[in-house]
Amino acid sequence: MKHPFLIAAPMLLALAGTAAANDLPEYTLVVKDHVYKPSEIKVPAGTKFKLIVRNEDPTAEEFESTDFNREKIVLPNSSVTVYVGPLRAGSYGFFGDFHQATAKGRLIVE
């Protein structure tokens, strides 16, 4: 018979990770008419955070950043959570891969 701690440890670690993710700072980015609003979001340096990307368009969009290496499809009229950071101070671009001419913006990390 396995020791009860060895059985319970993975469950406790999973719960701790969920609690930590829920405590992260949260920023919302909306795509409407194939434009990200706000186009700039200021975030603190050295801090992990959640970026909620909400698509209010009737078509899908792909949130993407080569600067901080994230890529996520956002279905029409839905949202996704993108975990970002921690990042160093600077400016990091993001764009909508399906509408690159209009869906673009920056994270300003201070």
DSSP file (Angstrom, degrees, kcal/mol; ACC not computed):
  #  RESIDUE AA STRUCTURE BP1 BP2  ACC     N-H-->O    O-->H-N    N-H-->O    O-->H-N    TCO  KAPPA ALPHA  PHI   PSI    X-CA   Y-CA   Z-CA
    1    1 A M              0   0    0      0, 0.0     2,-0.1     0, 0.0     0, 0.0   0.000 360.0 360.0 360.0 133.1    0.0    0.0    0.0
    2    2 A K        -     0   0    0      1,-0.1     5,-0.0     2,-0.1     0, 0.0  -0.379 360.0 -96.4 -73.5 152.2    1.3    3.4   -0.9
    3    3 A H    >>  -     0   0    0      1,-0.1     4,-1.1    -2,-0.1     3,-0.8  -0.493  31.5-126.7 -66.1 134.8    1.9    6.1    1.7
    4    4 A P  H 3> S+     0   0    0      0, 0.0     4,-2.3     0, 0.0     5,-0.2   0.821 108.1  59.3 -56.0 -33.0   -1.2    8.4    1.8
    5    5 A F  H 3> S+     0   0    0      1,-0.2     4,-2.5     2,-0.2    -2,-0.0   0.901 101.2  53.9 -63.8 -39.3    1.0   11.5    1.3
    6    6 A L  H <4 S+     0   0    0     -3,-0.8    -1,-0.2     1,-0.2    -3,-0.0   0.815 112.0  45.2 -65.1 -29.5    2.4   10.1   -2.0
    7    7 A I  H  X S+     0   0    0     -4,-1.1     4,-0.5    -3,-0.2    -1,-0.2   0.882 118.1  41.9 -78.7 -40.0   -1.2    9.8   -3.2
    8    8 A A  H  X S+     0   0    0     -4,-2.3     4,-2.2     1,-0.2     3,-0.3   0.753  96.3  78.5 -80.5 -25.4   -2.4   13.2   -2.0
    9    9 A A  H  X S+     0   0    0     -4,-2.5     4,-2.4     1,-0.2     5,-0.2   0.894  91.9  49.3 -56.5 -47.8    0.7   15.2   -3.0
   10   10 A P  H  > S+     0   0    0      0, 0.0     4,-2.0     0, 0.0    -1,-0.2   0.892 111.9  49.9 -61.0 -36.7   -0.1   15.5   -6.7
   11   11 A M  H  X S+     0   0    0     -4,-0.5     4,-2.2    -3,-0.3    -2,-0.2   0.909 110.6  49.4 -67.1 -40.8   -3.6   16.7   -5.9
   12   12 A L  H  X S+     0   0    0     -4,-2.2     4,-2.3     1,-0.2    -1,-0.2   0.900 110.4  50.6 -65.0 -40.4   -2.3   19.3   -3.5
   13   13 A L  H  X S+     0   0    0     -4,-2.4     4,-2.1    -5,-0.2    -1,-0.2   0.898 109.3  51.2 -63.9 -39.7    0.2   20.6   -6.0
   14   14 A A  H  X S+     0   0    0     -4,-2.0     4,-1.9    -5,-0.2    -2,-0.2   0.916 111.0  48.1 -63.8 -42.8   -2.5   20.9   -8.6
   15   15 A L  H  X S+     0   0    0     -4,-2.2     4,-2.4     1,-0.2    -2,-0.2   0.894 110.0  52.2 -64.7 -39.8   -4.7   22.9   -6.2
   16   16 A A  H  X S+     0   0    0     -4,-2.3     4,-2.3     1,-0.2    -1,-0.2   0.899 108.9  50.4 -63.9 -40.0   -1.9   25.2   -5.3
   17   17 A G  H  X S+     0   0    0     -4,-2.1     4,-2.1     2,-0.2    -1,-0.2   0.887 110.3  49.7 -65.0 -39.1   -1.2   25.9   -9.0
   18   18 A T  H  X S+     0   0    0     -4,-1.9     4,-1.9     2,-0.2    -2,-0.2   0.916 110.7  49.3 -65.5 -43.7   -4.8   26.8   -9.6
   19   19 A A  H  X S+     0   0    0     -4,-2.4     4,-1.1     1,-0.2    -2,-0.2   0.912 110.9  50.4 -62.5 -41.9   -4.9   29.1   -6.6
   20   20 A A  H >< S+     0   0    0     -4,-2.3     3,-0.5     1,-0.2     4,-0.3   0.904 109.3  50.7 -63.8 -41.4   -1.7   30.8   -7.8
   21   21 A A  H >< S+     0   0    0     -4,-2.1     3,-1.0     1,-0.2    -1,-0.2   0.856 107.7  53.8 -64.8 -35.0   -3.2   31.3  -11.3
   22   22 A N  H 3< S+     0   0    0     -4,-1.9    -1,-0.2     1,-0.2    -2,-0.2   0.746 104.5  56.1 -71.1 -22.4   -6.3   32.8   -9.8
   23   23 A D  T << S+     0   0    0     -4,-1.1    -1,-0.2    -3,-0.5    -2,-0.2   0.470  82.9 112.5 -88.0  -2.5   -4.3   35.4   -7.8
   24   24 A L  S <  S-     0   0    0     -3,-1.0    25,-0.2    -4,-0.3    -3,-0.0  -0.376  79.1 -99.1 -71.6 147.2   -2.5   36.8  -10.9
   25   25 A P        -     0   0    0      0, 0.0    25,-3.1     0, 0.0     2,-0.4  -0.349  43.0-145.2 -59.8 148.6   -3.1   40.4  -12.1
   26   26 A E  E     -a   50   0A   0     23,-0.2     2,-0.4    -3,-0.1    25,-0.2  -0.965  18.9-176.7-128.1 135.3   -5.6   40.4  -15.0
   27   27 A Y  E     -a   51   0A   0     23,-2.4    25,-3.3    -2,-0.4     2,-0.4  -0.974  16.9-141.1-129.0 143.8   -5.8   42.7  -18.0
   28   28 A T  E     -a   52   0A   0     -2,-0.4     2,-0.4    23,-0.2    25,-0.2  -0.900  13.5-174.0-113.2 135.1   -8.5   42.6  -20.7
   29   29 A L  E     -a   53   0A   0     23,-3.2    25,-3.0    -2,-0.4     2,-0.4  -0.995   9.9-160.5-125.1 126.8   -8.0   43.1  -24.4
   30   30 A V  E     -aB  54  37A   0      7,-2.8     7,-3.0    -2,-0.4     2,-0.6  -0.907   6.4-156.7-112.6 134.8  -11.1   43.3  -26.7
   31   31 A V  E     +aB  55  36A   0     23,-2.9    25,-2.9    -2,-0.4    26,-0.4  -0.956  25.6 159.3-108.8 121.7  -11.0   42.8  -30.4
   32   32 A K  E >   + B   0  35A   0      3,-2.2     3,-1.0    -2,-0.6    25,-0.1  -0.994  68.9   3.8-143.1 134.0  -13.9   44.4  -32.2
   33   33 A D  T 3  S-     0   0    0     -2,-0.4    -1,-0.1     1,-0.2     3,-0.1   0.846 130.6 -64.0  56.1  34.8  -14.1   45.3  -35.9
   34   34 A H  T 3  S+     0   0    0      1,-0.2     2,-0.4    69,-0.0    -1,-0.2   0.785 114.0 114.3  61.5  31.8  -10.7   43.6  -36.2
   35   35 A V  E <   -B   32   0A   0     -3,-1.0    -3,-2.2    68,-0.1     2,-0.4  -0.998  64.7-128.5-131.4 134.8   -9.1   46.2  -33.9
   36   36 A Y  E     -B   31   0A   0     66,-0.5    -5,-0.2    -2,-0.4    68,-0.2  -0.687  27.8-131.9 -83.1 133.4   -7.6   45.6  -30.4
   37   37 A K  E    S+B   30   0A   0     -7,-3.0    -7,-2.8    -2,-0.4     2,-0.1  -0.994  91.3  26.6-132.3 126.0   -8.8   47.9  -27.7
   38   38 A P  S    S-     0   0    0      0, 0.0    -1,-0.2     0, 0.0     3,-0.1   0.641  77.1-160.8 -72.5 159.3   -6.9   49.2  -25.9
   39   39 A S  S    S+     0   0    0      1,-0.2    67,-2.7    -2,-0.1     2,-0.4   0.667  79.7  41.9 -82.3 -16.1   -4.0   49.1  -28.3
   40   40 A E  E     -d  106   0B   0     65,-0.2     2,-0.4    67,-0.0    67,-0.2  -0.999  65.5-172.8-130.9 135.1   -1.5   49.6  -25.5
   41   41 A I  E     -d  107   0B   0     65,-2.0    67,-2.9    -2,-0.4     2,-0.5  -0.994  15.2-145.4-126.9 126.4   -1.6   47.9  -22.1
   42   42 A K  E     +d  108   0B   0     -2,-0.4    67,-0.2    65,-0.2    65,-0.0  -0.794  25.5 172.1 -92.6 128.8    0.8   48.9  -19.3
   43   43 A V  E     -d  109   0B   0     65,-2.5    67,-2.4    -2,-0.5     2,-0.2  -0.938  35.2 -99.9-133.0 154.5    2.0   46.0  -17.1
   44   44 A P    >   -     0   0    0      0, 0.0     3,-0.9     0, 0.0    43,-0.3  -0.500  39.4-112.4 -76.4 143.7    4.6   45.8  -14.3
   45   45 A A  T 3  S+     0   0    0      1,-0.2    43,-0.2    -2,-0.2     3,-0.1  -0.395  96.8  22.1 -68.8 148.7    8.0   44.3  -15.1
   46   46 A G  T 3  S+     0   0    0     41,-3.0     2,-0.4     1,-0.2    -1,-0.2   0.644  97.5 114.6  73.0  16.0    8.9   41.0  -13.5
   47   47 A T    <   -     0   0    0     -3,-0.9    40,-0.4    40,-0.3     2,-0.2  -0.971  60.6-136.6-125.0 130.7    5.3   40.0  -12.9
   48   48 A K        +     0   0    0     -2,-0.4     2,-0.3    37,-0.2    37,-0.2  -0.613  36.3 171.2 -77.3 143.8    3.4   37.1  -14.4
   49   49 A F  E     - C   0  84A   0     35,-2.7    35,-2.7    -2,-0.2     2,-0.5  -0.956  33.6-111.7-150.3 166.6   -0.2   38.1  -15.4
   50   50 A K  E     -aC  26  83A   0    -25,-3.1   -23,-2.4    -2,-0.3     2,-0.6  -0.884  19.9-160.1-103.8 133.3   -3.3   37.0  -17.2
   51   51 A L  E     -aC  27  82A   0     31,-3.0    31,-2.6    -2,-0.5     2,-0.7  -0.957   8.1-156.0-111.5 112.7   -4.4   38.6  -20.4
   52   52 A I  E     -aC  28  81A   0    -25,-3.3   -23,-3.2    -2,-0.6     2,-0.7  -0.807   7.7-162.7 -89.6 117.1   -8.0   38.0  -21.2
   53   53 A V  E     -aC  29  80A   0     27,-2.6    27,-2.0    -2,-0.7     2,-0.5  -0.903   6.0-169.3-105.7 114.1   -8.6   38.3  -24.9
   54   54 A R  E     -aC  30  79A   0    -25,-3.0   -23,-2.9    -2,-0.7     2,-0.7  -0.910   8.9-154.4-109.5 123.6  -12.3   38.8  -25.8
   55   55 A N  E     +aC  31  78A   0     23,-3.2    23,-0.7    -2,-0.5    22,-0.4  -0.862  17.6 173.4 -99.6 111.5  -13.4   38.6  -29.4
   56   56 A E        +     0   0    0    -25,-2.9   -24,-0.2    -2,-0.7    -1,-0.1   0.266  50.5 102.3 -98.8  10.1  -16.6   40.6  -30.1
   57   57 A D  S    S-     0   0    0    -26,-0.4    20,-1.2     2,-0.2    21,-0.1  -0.544  79.6-123.7 -90.1 159.2  -16.4   40.0  -33.8
   58   58 A P  S    S+     0   0    0      0, 0.0     2,-0.3     0, 0.0    -1,-0.1   0.435  94.5  62.1 -80.7   2.0  -18.5   37.4  -35.7
   59   59 A T  S    S-     0   0    0     16,-0.1    -2,-0.2     1,-0.0    18,-0.2  -0.886  92.3 -98.8-125.0 157.9  -15.3   35.8  -37.1
   60   60 A A        -     0   0    0     -2,-0.3     2,-0.3    16,-0.1    15,-0.2  -0.296  33.0-163.2 -70.7 157.1  -12.4   34.1  -35.4
   61   61 A E  E     -E   74   0B   0     13,-2.2    13,-3.7    -4,-0.1     2,-0.7  -0.980  14.6-137.6-136.8 150.8   -9.1   35.9  -34.6
   62   62 A E  E     -E   73   0B   0     -2,-0.3    35,-2.9    11,-0.2     2,-0.4  -0.924  15.2-149.0-111.8 109.1   -5.7   34.5  -33.7
   63   63 A F  E     +EF  72  96B   0      9,-2.5     9,-2.8    -2,-0.7     2,-0.3  -0.613  30.7 171.3 -72.2 129.4   -4.0   36.5  -30.9
   64   64 A E  E     +EF  71  95B   0     31,-2.3    31,-2.9    -2,-0.4     2,-0.3  -1.000  24.6 178.0-146.8 144.2   -0.3   36.3  -31.6
   65   65 A S  E   > -E   70   0B   0      5,-2.8     5,-1.9    -2,-0.3     4,-0.2  -0.925  11.4-177.6-143.5 119.9    3.0   37.7  -30.3
   66   66 A T  T   5S+     0   0    0     -2,-0.3    28,-0.1     3,-0.2    -1,-0.1   0.699  87.7  64.5 -81.1 -20.7    6.4   36.8  -31.6
   67   67 A D  T   5S+     0   0    0     26,-0.6    -1,-0.1     1,-0.2    27,-0.1   0.886 120.9  17.5 -70.3 -39.7    7.9   39.2  -29.0
   68   68 A F  T   5S-     0   0    0     25,-0.4    17,-0.2     2,-0.1    -1,-0.2   0.150 108.8-116.7-121.2  19.4    6.6   37.2  -26.0
   69   69 A N  T   5 +     0   0    0     -4,-0.2     2,-0.3     1,-0.2    -3,-0.2   0.893  62.4 137.4  56.1  58.1    5.9   33.9  -27.8
   70   70 A R  E   < +E   65   0B   0     -5,-1.9    -5,-2.8    12,-0.0     2,-0.3  -0.974  22.7 173.5-132.5 149.6    2.2   33.4  -27.5
   71   71 A E  E     +E   64   0B   0     -2,-0.3     2,-0.3    -7,-0.2    -7,-0.2  -0.917   8.1 162.1-156.4 124.7   -0.4   32.3  -30.0
   72   72 A K  E     -E   63   0B   0     -9,-2.8    -9,-2.5    -2,-0.3     2,-0.3  -0.975  32.9-130.5-151.3 131.3   -4.1   31.5  -29.3
   73   73 A I  E     -E   62   0B   0     -2,-0.3     2,-0.6   -11,-0.3   -11,-0.2  -0.661  20.2-159.9 -78.3 133.6   -7.2   31.2  -31.5
   74   74 A V  E     -E   61   0B   0    -13,-3.7   -13,-2.2    -2,-0.3     3,-0.1  -0.953  13.3-141.7-117.8 110.8  -10.1   33.3  -30.2
   75   75 A L    >   -     0   0    0     -2,-0.6     3,-1.1   -15,-0.2   -20,-0.3  -0.192  38.7 -74.0 -66.4 161.1  -13.5   32.0  -31.5
   76   76 A P  T 3  S+     0   0    0      0, 0.0    -1,-0.2     0, 0.0   -20,-0.1  -0.276 114.8   2.0 -57.5 139.5  -16.2   34.5  -32.5
   77   77 A N  T 3  S+     0   0    0    -20,-1.2     2,-0.3   -22,-0.4   -21,-0.2   0.856 115.4  95.1  51.4  43.6  -18.0   36.1  -29.5
   78   78 A S  E <   -C   55   0A   0     -3,-1.1   -23,-3.2   -23,-0.7     2,-0.3  -0.865  60.8-132.3-146.4-179.4  -15.8   34.3  -26.9
   79   79 A S  E     -C   54   0A   0     -2,-0.3     2,-0.3   -25,-0.2   -25,-0.2  -0.950   8.3-161.4-140.0 159.9  -12.7   34.8  -24.9
   80   80 A V  E     -C   53   0A   0    -27,-2.0   -27,-2.6    -2,-0.3     2,-0.5  -0.939  19.6-126.8-134.5 158.1   -9.4   33.1  -24.0
   81   81 A T  E     -C   52   0A   0     -2,-0.3     2,-0.5   -29,-0.2   -29,-0.2  -0.933  20.3-167.0-108.0 128.9   -6.9   33.5  -21.2
   82   82 A V  E     -C   51   0A   0    -31,-2.6   -31,-3.0    -2,-0.5     2,-0.5  -0.972  12.4-145.1-116.3 122.9   -3.3   34.0  -22.1
   83   83 A Y  E     -C   50   0A   0     -2,-0.5     2,-0.3   -33,-0.2   -33,-0.2  -0.769  26.0-178.5 -89.1 129.1   -0.7   33.7  -19.4
   84   84 A V  E     -C   49   0A   0    -35,-2.7   -35,-2.7    -2,-0.5     3,-0.1  -0.948  14.7 -61.9-131.5 145.7    2.2   36.1  -19.9
   85   85 A G        -     0   0    0     -2,-0.3   -37,-0.2     1,-0.3     2,-0.1  -0.204  24.7-124.8  92.8-176.3    5.5   36.9  -18.2
   86   86 A P        -     0   0    0      0, 0.0     2,-0.3     0, 0.0    -1,-0.3   0.465  62.7-178.6 -70.1 146.3    7.3   37.7  -16.2
   87   87 A L        -     0   0    0    -40,-0.4   -41,-3.0   -43,-0.3   -40,-0.3  -0.843  25.8-118.0-117.0 152.5    8.7   40.1  -18.8
   88   88 A R        -     0   0    0     -2,-0.3    21,-0.1   -43,-0.2   -41,-0.0  -0.481  51.9 -76.7 -79.6 159.1   11.6   42.6  -18.6
   89   89 A A  S    S+     0   0    0     -2,-0.1     2,-0.3    21,-0.1    21,-0.2  -0.275  89.6  79.5 -55.8 139.4   10.9   46.3  -19.0
   90   90 A G  E    S- G   0 109B   0     19,-2.0    19,-3.1    -3,-0.1     2,-0.4  -0.964  80.9 -62.4 153.4-167.1   10.3   47.2  -22.7
   91   91 A S  E     - G   0 108B   0     -2,-0.3     2,-0.5    17,-0.2    17,-0.2  -0.970  39.8-170.6-120.5 128.3    7.7   47.2  -25.4
   92   92 A Y  E     - G   0 107B   0     15,-2.6    15,-3.2    -2,-0.4     2,-0.1  -0.974  13.2-142.7-125.3 120.1    6.3   43.9  -26.7
   93   93 A G  E     - G   0 106B   0     -2,-0.5   -26,-0.6    13,-0.2   -25,-0.4  -0.441  17.3-179.0 -81.6 153.5    4.1   43.8  -29.8
   94   94 A F  E     + G   0 105B   0     11,-2.4    11,-2.4   -29,-0.1     2,-0.3  -0.955   4.7 178.2-141.7 161.3    1.0   41.6  -30.4
   95   95 A F  E     -FG  64 104B   0    -31,-2.9   -31,-2.3    -2,-0.3     2,-0.7  -0.978  36.8-104.0-156.4 164.3   -1.3   41.3  -33.4
   96   96 A G  E >   -F   63   0B   0      7,-3.2     3,-1.1     3,-0.3     7,-0.3  -0.880  28.3-152.9 -93.8 114.9   -4.3   39.4  -34.8
   97   97 A D  T 3  S+     0   0    0    -35,-2.9     3,-0.5    -2,-0.7    -1,-0.1   0.797  93.5  50.0 -62.5 -29.1   -2.8   37.0  -37.3
   98   98 A F  T 3  S+     0   0    0      1,-0.2    -1,-0.3   -36,-0.2     3,-0.1   0.674 125.0  26.9 -83.5 -16.8   -6.0   36.9  -39.4
   99   99 A H  S X> S+     0   0    0     -3,-1.1     4,-3.0   -37,-0.2     3,-1.2  -0.442  70.6 158.8-141.1  61.3   -6.3   40.8  -39.6
  100  100 A Q  T 34  +     0   0    0     -3,-0.5    -1,-0.1     1,-0.3    -3,-0.1   0.745  68.3  62.8 -63.6 -26.3   -2.7   42.0  -39.3
  101  101 A A  T 34 S+     0   0    0      1,-0.1    -1,-0.3    -3,-0.1     3,-0.1   0.811 123.7  13.3 -69.8 -28.3   -3.3   45.4  -40.9
  102  102 A T  T <4 S+     0   0    0     -3,-1.2     2,-1.3    -6,-0.2   -66,-0.5   0.711 110.2  75.0-120.1 -31.1   -5.8   46.5  -38.2
  103  103 A A     <  +     0   0    0     -4,-3.0    -7,-3.2    -7,-0.3     2,-0.3  -0.692  70.0 117.3 -92.8  90.7   -5.5   44.1  -35.2
  104  104 A K  E     + G   0  95B   0     -2,-1.3   -68,-0.3    -9,-0.3     2,-0.3  -0.991  24.4 143.5-152.3 156.7   -2.3   45.2  -33.5
  105  105 A G  E     - G   0  94B   0    -11,-2.4   -11,-2.4    -2,-0.3     2,-0.3  -0.945  30.9-110.6-171.6-170.1   -1.0   46.6  -30.3
  106  106 A R  E     -dG  40  93B   0    -67,-2.7   -65,-2.0    -2,-0.3     2,-0.6  -0.993   9.1-137.4-144.0 145.6    1.7   46.6  -27.6
  107  107 A L  E     -dG  41  92B   0    -15,-3.2   -15,-2.6    -2,-0.3     2,-0.7  -0.924  21.6-154.4 -95.0 127.1    2.4   45.6  -24.0
  108  108 A I  E     -dG  42  91B   0    -67,-2.9   -65,-2.5    -2,-0.6     2,-0.6  -0.919  10.2-162.3-103.9 111.6    4.3   48.4  -22.3
  109  109 A V  E      dG  43  90B   0    -19,-3.1   -19,-2.0    -2,-0.7   -67,-0.1  -0.849 360.0 360.0-102.7 119.4    6.3   46.8  -19.5
  110  110 A E              0   0    0    -67,-2.4    -1,-0.1    -2,-0.6   -21,-0.1   0.369 360.0 360.0-120.5 360.0    7.5   49.2  -16.8
